[in-house]
Amino acid sequence: MACTHVDAARLDVCLYCFNGGCSGDRKHSQLHWELSRHPLVLNIRRTRKKVKRDEPPQKISKLAIAAESEADHYDTETQVRCYECQVANVDTRSDKLSAVVEAVMKANTFSRQEEVKAWEQEMTACEHTLCLEQEAPRQIESQDLGGCSSCSLKENLWLCLQCGNLGCGRAQFGGVGGNSHGLAHADASHHPVAVKLGSITPEGTADIYCYSCNEERVDTELATHLAHWGINVADREKTEKSLTELQIEQNLRWEFSMTTEDGKELQPLFGEGFTGLKNLGNSCYLASILQCLFSLHIFQERYFHPREKPPVSQSPAEDLETQLRKLADGLLSGRYSHPDTDVVASEYTPENPHQKGLAPAMLKHLIGRGHEEFSTMRQQDAFELLLHLLKLMTRSPHPAPLRDPVRAFRFVVEQRLQCMKCKKVRYRSDEQDNMSVPVPVRRIPREATGDGEEAKRDEFEPVSLKECLDIFTAAEIVELTCPACGSKDGFSKRSMFKTFPDLLTVNARRFELVNWVPTKLDVPVVVGDEPFALDSYKSSGLQDPEELLPEDANTGTAPKFLPDAGALNQLEVMGFPHIRSEKALHATGNADAEAAMNWLFAHMEDPDIDTPLDLSGSGGSGSGAPAADPEKIEMLGAMGFGPSQARKALKETAGDVERAVEWLFSHPDDQGEFEDEGWTQRTAAESTEKEVAGTDELPANFQLQSIVCHKGGSIHAGHYVAFIRKHIYGERNESWVLFNDEKVVKAVDVDEMKKFAYVYFFRRL
């Protein structure tokens, strides 16, 4: 079904192609009839049953979404209509018609098809649990099960099922201590499977973790494996919370405050531009990014056309243009932004009802289609989603006079390399649409007072955004061989702005690696509401006394591969060494930091992991990169791939045919890259006909427009919300508005939230 607007809860479902359209004043159903000439529709009217809040909702007790039928929430009336004959109530007693109507009513809605109706975090066995080979059996005395073999901890203990070693686990949410001695044992012994002692129940269930898979698992022979060490499952008693219970407890506490300091509810907002988005199940990362994008004038100008008919498409649900216009209409028109009248406040819950919120199920499906992560129901990284969405928008058609809104984010970064010995220089210009800046970590020494959770939490010194930008643009030494003088002393490398965008997106990287797991740190970054200048970060370009390095690629010593500056910076901020990061980007196509990180985890044991990348003759997307090899394109063409797809795959994999084939199979919906798009990254000197990204005019003053905030220890868990600066009716100055899924309220204490934002959107003044 493709329509968002349903007048008086009336929806027409085409009985030929099952497209959904409203039958009210916007006449989307009639428009479908005019385009397709499909005359018969099933008109469905749903009336929501009244819900009275007279007691708190049932407490969540497991990682599950209970399945509820439509009848639990709605009373439904149906009738068949014929647009061609103008008959409002067609007789449905014929066998064929009644069967189709019955099938439509029994079918799941689009959103139900895209999510699991009643799901739990599914645990499965793996090769390590199924093929576990235990060492010689022995009786582990009860006193030896009371503490970690490497420290004094007596809780959060994990038993190695292969050798019987007992080690403490990682520190857990809620103050559960841990020194990761169980993980250290697994790394040293290569024994992958362990069980959490305190989670074992007499029924034979327990937390099983496979360190090789880095996943929770199921051991189908747990009772037998424990008996091998003299542990009788029937005698065990569960004494600690399981990992699932700890995760639920953490999820329940991940809630952005919706009240003021004196306990009053924040003021709900309704009207144009104040429409919330319903959480589809771990979709807050998507909602927060969409709210920030569609609060920007250039995105409103591109996709919000309330007086125009929807785009002509045979399959609206599969058309990105249609879905983005549909979302823009829903968010900006104010048509759906009103209090939920189906909820009646009682004396026990006197709060004002919030709005229902829109459910962007089709757009989520379309954005995630073919993507390994965004196609799932798991929580995702909001910043990675932003980059993915901007890429999809740029690739979609923009018929004149409409223009790609992503152009407002683009700017040019100029990288300056200077040989440390001969002082010759080389300049390279790369087009970007975001900045990922490192956040310096300076811990405040803790006082050893008390054992509570608050005493154990790390605190950090605040840093300014200017300091982060200073680090991002600072010079660093890189190991390269000079093609002019042959010196191996290295180069000084510095990246600065060549042009500035209209909209600047900044990702604050507050992570460090803990046991090779990226962990988020609550380092405060001070960002004010007042405008600030970026003039001092503008590159001065080639100066008169400077002498350029030779561009001759046949010298054999010139570096042909230059890693993407943004992705390289992200990896280094997470703690990966420069050489490893560079090698990972080269191996994964030099574009995606996440793919490079996964490559690093998979190649940690490689003997040459710390050997500098041989830059002589390597491909890549640096300056001077060759055009796609016609023979390789022909080779992929013989396998059934089109030229545009082959070009894109070769670009993404640095010209490696074998990895290009893997890329093509993992990106079946990608239409590829057409010849006029070229092979290399867009650079300022690439084409005189191509529009230069950004502008070099000064002053370059920027002001904070919106932020995406995250609560939780990992970007792949927790909760995302958006704070956006907006004009509120009746107020003179702009105010900060909190978009928390379907809840839209006037925000308070935004200065505190800005310190811990994950993504910042700045507007050029």
N, C-alpha and C positions, 0 to 999 in steps of 0.2 A: 504494500500500500504506500502511496506516495504523498498524500495530502496531510498537512499539519492542521489547516483550518477546518474545523468541523462545526458547522452552525447547529446549535441546539442538539449537539451530539449526534447529528445525522451524517452518515457516510454512505456513499454509493460504491459498491464493489462490482467492477465489470465482470460479467459471467463468462467472458471469452478469454481475457488475458489477466483478470484478477487485479487490475490496477485500481487503487483507491482514490476517490475524489470527493470533495465536499459537495453537497447538494444545495447549499445556501446561497447567499447573495454573491459570493465570489465565483460560483458556477464552474469550478474545476472539473466536476463530473461531466458537465455538458461540453466543456472544451475537449475532454478526452473523446467524447462521442463524435465531435466534429472532425477530430484528427484521425481517429481509427475506424469510424463508422461501425462500432460495436454497440448495438442498440440496447441490449438487455443488461440491467444492473440490479443488484440486490441492495435495497435501501435498508440500512441498519440504524436504529435509534436506540441509544443506550442512556438510561437514566441512573445516575449514581445513587446508591443507597446512602442515606444520612448516617454519618458517624458521629457519635457523641463522645467527647473526651471526658470520661468520668473516673478514669483510673490510669495510672502510668502504663505504657506499653510493656508487653511481656519481655523479661530480660533475656538477652541472647545467651545461649548456653553452649553453642557449638558453631563451628565455621560453616554455616549453612544458610541458604535462603529457602524458606518454606514455600512449597508450591501452593498457590491459591488459584482457584478457578475464577472465571469471569463472573459467575453467578454469585460469588461471595461479595462482589462489589457493585454489580449493575443489574438492573432490570432491563431486558432487551426486547424490542419489537422489530419485526422485519416485514418487508413486502417487496415484490419484484415489480420493476418499472420498465417500460419500453419507451426510449426516446424517439424512435422512428415513428411509432404509432401514437405517441403521446398518451399512452395508457398508464395510469398511476398505480393500478393494483392488478397485476397479471395473475391469472389463475395458476397456481403452482401444483395442481393435483396430478399433472402428467408425470410419469415415472422419471423421465430424463431430467426435467427441470427440478423436480423435488430432490433428486439425488445430488445435483450440482449445488443447490442451496444448502442441503444438509452438509455436504463436504466443505463448503465455505465456512459455515458456522462452527464446524469441528476443527478446522485448521488453526494452527497457531498463528498469531500475528507476526509481523516481521521481527519485532523486537524479541518475541519469544523464540523465534528461530535462531536468533543470533546470540542468545544466552542460554545456559543450561537451566531448565525449569526448576529443579531442586538439586543444588549441587553442594558437595562438600569438598574440602581440599583432599584430592585423591592421592592416596599413598599406594605405591606399587613396589613389587620386589625388583631386584636388579641382579645382574650376573654375580655380584659379590656376595649377596645374601643367599642366592640359590646355590652357588657353588662354594660355599664357605668350607674350608678345610681347617679343622681345629687341631691344635697341638695335643700332646699326650694329656689325657684327662687327669685331674687331681681335685681334691676336696679343698675348696677355699673356705677357711674357717670364718665364722661370723664376725670375729673381731677384725679380720682383714678386710671386711666389706664396709668398714665404718669410716674410712678416710682415704684421701688421695695418696697415692704412693710417692708423690713428689712434693706435696705441701701439706698443710694442716687442715685444709678444707674438709668438711664432713657432710656437705650437701652438693647438689648438682654434680653427682658422681657418675661416670660413664665406664662401663665394664667392656673391655675389648673381648669380643666373642672368640677371637682366634687364639689368644695366648693367656687371657684371664687377667691382664693388667688393669688396674683401677686408676683412672685419672679424672681430674675435675674438668668440667666443660667451660665454654665461653661464659663471660659475664652476661646475665640475662636482664631483661626489663623487669622492673619492680624491685631492684636491689639484690637479686640473686647473684652471689659472688661466683667468680670463676677465673682461673689463671691459664686456661687452655692447655693444661697438661695432657688431657686426652687427645687433643689435636696434635700436640708435639710428639706423643707416642706414635700416633698414626703416621706422621710424616717420617719419623725415624725408622719405624719397623715395616712400613707399608702394609700394616694390617688395617683394612678399610672399615670394618663393621663394628659398631659399638652399641650398647643398650644403656639407657638411663635407668639406674637401679631404682630410684624413688618413684618411677612411673610404672613399674611392673604391677599388674593386677592379678588376682587369683584366676581370672578368666583367660590369662595368657596374652594380654595386650600390653604394649609398652612402646616407648619412644625408641625407634631404631634409626640410627644415622649412619650413612655411608660416606666416609670422608673422600673416597675416590670419586664418587658421583657428586659430592657436595650437596646431597639431598636427603630429606627424610625418606625412609623406606619401610617396607613390611618384611618381616622374617616369618615365613610360613612354618618354620621348624623351630620357633623360639624356645618352646618348652624343652625340646630335645637338646638344643644348644646350651641352655642354662643348666640342665641336668648334667651335662658334660663336666661342669665345674662344681657340681654338688649342690646346685641351687634348685629347690623344689618350688615351682611356680605356685602351687596350691597354698604354700605357706607364706607367700609374700603378701604384703599389704602396701597399697599405694600411699606414699607419704609426701609426694611433691607434685606440683602442677606439671602437666604435660606441656610440650612445646605448643600444641594447639591452644591449650587453655591460657598460656602466657600470651600468645598472639592475640587471642580474643580480648583479654584484659587490656592489652596495649591498644587495640583498636577502639575499645570503649572509652579510653582516656584521650585518644587523639581527637579532641573536639575544640575547635576555635570558639572562644567565649562569645556567646550571643547575649550577654548581659553587661550592664555597666558595673562600676565598682560598688555601687550601693544596692546591687541585686536587681535593678529594673531591666526589663527587656529592651534590647535595642530597637529603634524605630523602624518597622518594616516600610519599604518603599515600593510604590507601584507606579505604572505608567510607561510612557515611551522610553526605551533604553534601560528599563529596570526589570527585565524579565529573567527569571532564573532558569537553570537547566537541571532537570531531574537526574539523580545519580542512577545510572544503569547497572551498577555493580562495579566498584573500583574504576569509575569513569571520571572522578573529580579532576584528574590530570588533564583530561580533554576539556571539561567544562571551564576550568580556569583560563586555559589558553584561548579558547574561543571567545570568552567574555572580553579579554584584553584586546584581541584582534578587532572584534566588531565594535569596540568603543572608539576605534581610530577612524577619523573622517575618511581616509582614502579607501578603507575597506567598506565603509557604508556607501560611499560614492560608487564603488565598483559593483556591489551585490544587492543593494537595497533599491528596488524599483517598484514601489507599490502600485504605480499607475500603469505598469506594463503587464502584458500577459506573460505567463511562465514560458521559459524556453521550450521550443518544439523538440520533443524527444520521444522516441518509441518506447524507451524504458526509463522513465523518470527516476526510479529508485537506483539506477546504475549510472546516472549522469551527475558528475560532480558539480557542474554549473547549476543544475536544478536544485540540488541539495543545499548548496551554499546560499542561493537566493532564498530558498525556503527558510533556512536558518536565520538569515538576515531579517526577513519579514517577521519571523516569530520573535526575535530578540528586540527589534527596534520599533515595531509598530505600536507596541503597548496593548495589542489586542488580547494577549493572554496574561497580562500582568495585572491581576486583581486578586483579592483575598479568596482563599478556598472556601466557597460557600457550603461545601459538603461537610465541613468540620464545624461543629457547634461547641463553643467554649462552655465550660461548666464552672461551678463554684470552686472546684478543685484545681482547674487549670484556666485561670482567667486571662491567659496571654492572647494576643491578637493572632489569628490564623495567618500563616504565610500563604504564598501562592503555590499552585500545584507544580509549576515548572514544566518546560518542554522536554520531551524525551528524544534526543538526537540519535536514535538507533540506526537509521539508514545512513546518516553521515558517518557515524562511527564505523559501521560495516565497510563503507566505501573507502574511508581513509586507511583502514587496517587490512583491506583485502590483499592477500599475497605477502603481507609482512609477518615475520616470525613472531614478533611481540605484540604489535598493535592489533592483531586479529584475535587476541585472546581476551579473557575476562580478568586477567591479572592487572594489578596496579603497575603503572609505567612511569618513566621519567618524563616530566612535563616539558623539559627543554628539548629532549630528543624528539618528542611529538611535535613541538613547534617547528623544528628544522624539517621534519618529514612533511608536515602540512604545507609549509612555504614552498617546498620543492614540488609538491603536487599542484599547487596553485599556479606556479610558474609554467609548468608543463602543459596545463590546460589551455585551450584556445581563449583568446581575448579579442573578439571582433571589434573593429573600429566603430565608434570612437572610444570604446572601453579599453583600459590599459591594465597591465599586470600590477596589482597593488604592492607586490613584493618588491618592486623597484625602489620603493621608499626606504626599504631597509638596507639597500646595497651601498657599499662604499669601497674604496680602494685602499689597501694597505701596502705600503712600499717597504720592502725589505732591503737593507743595506748590508752588504758583505765587504769587509776590508781585510786584506792580507796583513797579518801581524808583522811581516818582515818587509815586503816591498811597498806596502801601503796602497796598492792599487785596489780599486773598488768595483763592485758590480751591484746594480740595482735591479730588483725584480718587483713587479706590481701584481698583486693578487686581489681579485674581487671577493668580498665577503658580504654576508648579510647578518652577522652576529659577532659578538666578542665574548670569549670565555676567559675571564680574568682570574688569576690565582689570588687567594686570600691568605695572607701570612698568618701563621698560627703562633701565638705567644701565650702559653698557659700561665695562669696566675697560681703561684704556689699554694697548695692546700694545707690547711691546718688540720692536724690529726686529732679532731675532737668529735667523738661519737661515731657510731657505726651505721647511722641512718643513711637513707638513699641520698638525701640532700648533701651530706658530707662527702659522698663518693663521686658526685657529679663534677666533671671538670668545668672550670670557668676560664674564660679567655679575655685578653685585653682587647678593647674595641680598636678597630682600624678604620681609616677613612677610605672612601672610594678613590680619592686621589692617590693614596698609597698603593692601592691595587693597580691603578692605571700606570703609576710610575714603574712598578715591577714588570707589568706587561710590556712596556715600551723601553725597558732598560737594555743596555748592551750585554751580550753574553759571548763566551768563547766557545766555538764549535771546532771539531776536529775535521779539517778538510785539507787537501793538498792543493797548493796554489798552482794554477795552470801557467802562470807567468814566470815565477822564479823557482818553482818546484819545492818551496819550503813546506815542511810539515808542522810548522809552529802553530797552525790553525788560523781561524778567521774570527774577527769581531763581527757579530751579527746583531742587528737592531731593527725592529719593526715599528713603524709609526704610520699615522694617517696620511695618505696622499689626498684623499677627498673625504668629506663628511656626509653621512646620510641625513635624510629628513627625519627618520625614526631610527634610534639606536637601541638595539637589544643587547643587554649585558647579562651574562650568566656568571654568578658568583660561585666559584668552585671551592666549597668548604669541606674537603674530604682528605682523609689520610687512610693508608692501608693498614688494617689491623688483621694480622694472620692472612694477608693477601685478599682481604675483603674490604672494598671501599666503604668507609664509615663516615657518616656526616658529622660535622663538628659545629656547635652553636657559637661560631665566632661572630660578634656583632660588627656589622659594616655600617658606618654612619653615612647616611645619604639624606640631605636636606631637601625641602620643598622648593627652595629658592634656585633660580637659574645658576648654572656654572659654565665656565668656558673651557673648551678643549684646544684652544689655539696653540698652547705650548706643546701639544703632542703632534703637531703637523710636521711632516717631513720637509726638509729644505731642498731635497733633490740633489742632483749632481752640481757640485761647486766648481768654480774655475780651476783651482789648483789640482783637483782630483784627476787621476788617470784611470781609465776603465781597464778592467781585466780583459784579455782576449776572449772572443766567443767561439774560437775554433774548437769544434767537438772532436776533431781527430787527434788532438794532443794526447788523448788517453788518460789524462789526469783531471780533466774538468769534471766536476760533479754534475751528472745529468739528473739525479733525483734530489729534489728538495721537498721535504715533508711538509704537508699542510700545517701552517703555523698554528691555527686554532686547535686542530686535533692533537698536534704534538704537545701543545701547552696543557690540554686537558689531561693527557696521560702523565705528564711530568708532575702536575699538581697532585695527582692521585698517588704519587710516590714511585712511579716506574722510572728507571734510569734512562738517560737521553738515548744511549745506543740502542737499548731494547725497544724504546718507543719508536725510534726511527725505523728500525728493522720491521716492527709490527705494522706500521703504516705502509711500508713498501710492500709487504706481503699481502695486505688486504685492500690495496687499491688506493691508498692515500686519501681517504675521504671521511671515514667513519671511525671516531674514537672508540665507540663501543665494540665494533668488530675487531679493531686492533687489540683492545683489552682482552677479548675472548681468545684471540690468537696467542697472546702472551701467556694466559693461563694454560693453554694447551701445549705450549712449547717451553715451559719453565725448565724442563730437564734437558733441553737440547745442549750438547757440549759447546756449540758455538754461539749461544744466546748472547754472550757479552763480547763477541768479536765484532769490531766495527763493520758496518755495511760496506761492501765493495761498491763504491760509487762509479767506478769506471764501466761505462756501457750499460748501466741499469736503466730500465724504463722508468716511467713515472709521469707526473703531470706538472713537472717544473717547466721553466722557460726553455724553449728550444726543443720541446718534446716532439717526436716525429708524428706524421699523420698515421692513421691506422693502416696497418700492413694489408694491402689488397689480397694477398695470398691467404692471410688468416681470416679475412672476411669471407673469402670464397670457401675456405675450409669449413667455417661455421655454417655457411649457406648450404653446403652439401648435407649438413645434418638437419636441415629444415628451418633454420633461423633466418629471418629477414636481414638485409644489410644494416638497417637502422638499429635493430636489436644487437647485431654483432658488433657494430661500432661502439655502442654503449657498454656492452659487456667487456670488450677489450680495454676500453678506457677505465672502467671500474677495477680491472685486475692488472693494470700496468702492462697489457699486451700479452699476458700468459693465456694461451689457448685453453689449457686444461682447466684452469680456474675460471676462465670465461664461460665454459660449458656449465660448470657448477653454478655460477652466478645466474645464468639464463634459466636453469631449471628451478632455482629458488626465487626468481622474479618473473613468473609467467605472465603477469599482467602489465609489465613495463613495456611500453611501445618503442623504447629505444631512443636513439639520438640521430637526428637527420643530418645529412652531410653539411648543411649550411650552419649547423651548430658547432662544427669543429671538433677537434680532438682534445685540445688542452683546456685548462681553466681559462675563463675569460680574463684578459689582462688589459691594462689601459692602452697598450701599444698594439693590441691584437688586430684591430680593425678601425679604420677611420670612419666607417659607416655606422659602427655600433655605438649606441648611446653610452657615454661615460657614466659610470655609476657614481652618484653623489656629486658634490660640488666642492671646489677648493676655496670658495669665498670665505673670508673672515669678516667679522668674528663668528666663531662657531659656538653659540650658546645653546645649552640644552637644559630641559626641565623634566623632572620625573612625572610621568603620566600614569603609570600603573605598575603593579608588582604582582608576582605569583609567589605565594608563601607556602611553605611545607612544614608539617610537623611529623616527626618520626625519625628513627635512626638510620633509615635507608631511603633513597629516592624511589625504590620499588615497593615501598610500603608506606603506611601513614596516610595523611590526608592533605590535599591541595585546596587552597582557596585563592581568590583574586581580590585585590583592593584597587579600585579605579577612581581617579579624580574626575568628578562630574558636577555639572550644574544641577542643583535640586530646586524644584519649583518653589518660589517664595523666598529663596535665599540669594543674597547679593553675590557672594563669593563661591568659588568651587569648593566642594566638600569631598571627603573620601568615602566611598561606598564599598561595603563588603559584599561580595558574591560568593556565598557558601552553598554550592549546588543550587537547589530551588529557593533558598532563603536569600533575600536581598534586603539589606538594612544599612542605615547610616552608621558608619564606623566610628569608633572611639579608640584612642590610644594607638593611632597609626604609626607614630614615631617609633614605638617599640617594635612593631611588626616589620617596619622597613629595615631594621637592623638585621633581621634574619631572613630576608626575602631570598628566593632562589633565582628568580628571573626578574630583571628590571627593564621596563620600557620607557625610554626617554624621547621627548619630542623636541625637535630643533625649533628655536624661536626665530 
